[in-house]
Amino acid sequence: MLPILPGQEGGGKPVQCYITESAKKRLKNKGARLDQTGSDLARRATRMLTRRVE
């Protein structure tokens, strides 16, 4: 388990993920349908993955 340090909200170091052009296109399309950006969806997916790991 990764402990959350006192005084922090669970935010830590930035995570950089490289995705393919086709994945980028799919994120943009899905984001447009949900009134969000592709970056929002990628961040959400990263948070969900982190929670599973924790």
ZABA-997009 format. One record per residue (C-alpha): residue in one letter; x, y, z. Coordinates in Angstrom, 3 decimals. Example, Ala and Ser with C-alpha at 12.3 -4.5 7.8 and 13.67 -1.06 7.14 Angstrom:
{type a&px 12.300&py -4.500&pz 7.800}
{type s&px 13.670&py -1.060&pz 7.140}
//
This chain:
{type m&px 0.000&py 0.000&pz 0.000}
{type l&px 1.238&py 3.459&pz -0.872}
{type p&px 0.678&py 5.752&pz 2.123}
{type i&px -0.556&py 9.301&pz 1.630}
{type l&px 1.839&py 11.641&pz 3.359}
{type p&px 0.489&py 13.988&pz 6.057}
{type g&px -0.652&py 17.312&pz 4.651}
{type q&px -1.043&py 15.987&pz 1.113}
{type e&px -4.199&py 15.050&pz -0.762}
{type g&px -2.694&py 12.041&pz -2.462}
{type g&px -1.179&py 14.091&pz -5.240}
{type g&px 2.413&py 13.283&pz -5.906}
{type k&px 4.797&py 13.264&pz -8.782}
{type p&px 3.409&py 13.723&pz -12.279}
{type v&px 2.953&py 10.542&pz -14.279}
{type q&px 3.831&py 10.638&pz -17.941}
{type c&px 2.262&py 8.058&pz -20.243}
{type y&px 2.884&py 7.702&pz -23.937}
{type i&px -0.058&py 6.631&pz -26.063}
{type t&px -0.419&py 5.722&pz -29.714}
{type e&px -1.968&py 8.060&pz -32.250}
{type s&px -5.024&py 5.808&pz -32.567}
{type a&px -5.540&py 5.850&pz -28.775}
{type k&px -5.179&py 9.636&pz -28.785}
{type k&px -7.833&py 9.874&pz -31.502}
{type r&px -10.207&py 7.596&pz -29.556}
{type l&px -9.731&py 9.645&pz -26.370}
{type k&px -10.509&py 12.868&pz -28.225}
{type n&px -13.632&py 11.383&pz -29.808}
{type k&px -14.905&py 9.921&pz -26.544}
{type g&px -14.098&py 13.160&pz -24.715}
{type a&px -16.095&py 15.159&pz -27.254}
{type r&px -19.118&py 12.911&pz -26.715}
{type l&px -18.849&py 13.282&pz -22.912}
{type d&px -18.077&py 17.029&pz -22.982}
{type q&px -14.586&py 16.423&pz -21.572}
{type t&px -11.099&py 16.604&pz -23.003}
{type g&px -9.008&py 13.603&pz -23.906}
{type s&px -6.596&py 14.656&pz -21.155}
{type d&px -9.408&py 14.531&pz -18.586}
{type l&px -10.217&py 10.971&pz -19.604}
{type a&px -6.549&py 9.945&pz -19.529}
{type r&px -6.139&py 11.446&pz -16.033}
{type r&px -9.244&py 9.627&pz -14.843}
{type a&px -7.954&py 6.333&pz -16.226}
{type t&px -4.597&py 6.886&pz -14.508}
{type r&px -6.348&py 7.552&pz -11.175}
{type m&px -8.448&py 4.410&pz -11.565}
{type l&px -5.352&py 2.335&pz -12.331}
{type t&px -3.510&py 3.788&pz -9.331}
{type r&px -6.416&py 2.960&pz -7.025}
{type r&px -6.371&py -0.649&pz -8.244}
{type v&px -2.644&py -0.874&pz -7.552}
{type e&px -3.066&py 0.597&pz -4.064}
//
